[in-house]
Amino acid sequence: MRVISKKPIREFWQCHPESKSALEEWFYKVSQLSINNFLELRNNFNTADYVDGYTVFDVGGNKYRIAAVVHYDKQRLYVRQVMTHAEYDRNNWRKR
């Protein structure tokens, strides 16, 4: 799976340096995937959820969330937003 783009991930860990190792681990794992649907994704990331057109990943022991759009046919994952769990709970990410 090709991740587009790493920029929001890097920007997030610059503000939250403690998240860097967890986000890099997630990036590496998702980059190695070749999957065809959400069920296969869920087999690799059992805490991933599908919410309003986004695949939302719990990262770092549920401390961080990554909202992404996944195009299985093109093997591309578009990172839309990286946030803390508290930011996710406020639901502002859906308005972007």
C-alpha positions as CSV (number, residue, x, y, z in Angstrom):
1,M,0.0,0.0,0.0
2,R,1.4,3.4,-1.0
3,V,0.9,6.0,1.7
4,I,0.1,9.5,0.5
5,S,1.5,11.5,2.2
6,K,3.8,11.3,5.1
7,K,3.8,15.1,5.6
8,P,0.8,15.2,8.0
9,I,2.4,12.4,10.0
10,R,5.7,14.3,10.3
11,E,4.0,17.5,11.1
12,F,2.1,15.8,13.9
13,W,5.2,14.2,15.5
14,Q,7.0,17.6,15.4
15,C,4.2,18.9,17.7
16,H,4.0,15.6,19.7
17,P,7.5,14.1,19.7
18,E,6.5,11.2,21.9
19,S,4.3,9.9,19.0
20,K,7.1,9.6,16.5
21,S,8.1,5.9,17.1
22,A,4.4,4.7,17.1
23,L,3.6,6.7,13.9
24,E,6.8,5.4,12.2
25,E,5.8,1.9,13.1
26,W,2.3,2.3,11.7
27,F,3.7,3.9,8.5
28,Y,6.1,0.9,8.0
29,K,3.4,-1.7,8.6
30,V,0.8,-0.1,6.4
31,S,3.4,0.5,3.6
32,Q,4.1,-3.3,3.5
33,L,0.4,-4.3,3.0
34,S,-1.1,-5.5,-0.2
35,I,-4.8,-5.8,0.6
36,N,-8.1,-5.8,-1.3
37,N,-10.7,-4.7,1.1
38,F,-11.5,-3.4,4.6
39,L,-11.8,-6.9,6.1
40,E,-8.2,-7.7,5.0
41,L,-7.1,-4.4,6.5
42,R,-8.9,-5.2,9.7
43,N,-7.0,-8.5,9.9
44,N,-3.8,-6.5,10.1
45,F,-5.1,-3.6,12.1
46,N,-7.8,-5.0,14.3
47,T,-8.6,-1.6,15.9
48,A,-9.2,0.1,12.6
49,D,-12.8,1.4,12.0
50,Y,-14.7,2.7,9.1
51,V,-16.3,6.1,10.0
52,D,-18.1,8.4,7.5
53,G,-16.0,7.4,4.5
54,Y,-12.7,7.4,6.4
55,T,-10.7,4.5,7.8
56,V,-9.6,5.5,11.3
57,F,-6.6,3.8,12.8
58,D,-5.8,3.7,16.5
59,V,-2.1,4.2,16.9
60,G,0.2,4.1,19.9
61,G,-2.1,2.2,22.2
62,N,-5.1,4.3,21.4
63,K,-3.2,7.6,22.1
64,Y,-3.4,8.8,18.5
65,R,-5.7,8.5,15.5
66,I,-5.1,8.6,11.8
67,A,-8.0,9.3,9.5
68,A,-7.3,8.1,6.0
69,V,-9.1,7.3,2.7
70,V,-8.1,4.0,1.3
71,H,-8.3,3.1,-2.4
72,Y,-7.9,-0.6,-2.4
73,D,-8.0,-0.9,-6.2
74,K,-5.1,1.5,-6.6
75,Q,-3.3,0.3,-3.4
76,R,-3.2,3.9,-2.1
77,L,-3.9,5.2,1.4
78,Y,-4.4,9.0,1.7
79,V,-3.6,10.4,5.2
80,R,-6.2,13.1,5.8
81,Q,-5.5,13.9,9.5
82,V,-3.4,12.8,12.4
83,M,-4.7,13.7,15.8
84,T,-4.6,12.8,19.5
85,H,-7.5,10.7,20.9
86,A,-8.9,13.9,22.5
87,E,-8.9,15.8,19.2
88,Y,-10.6,12.9,17.6
89,D,-13.3,12.8,20.2
90,R,-14.1,16.5,19.5
91,N,-15.2,15.5,16.0
92,N,-13.6,18.5,14.3
93,W,-11.7,16.3,12.0
94,R,-14.9,15.3,10.0
95,K,-15.4,18.9,9.0
96,R,-12.1,19.1,7.1
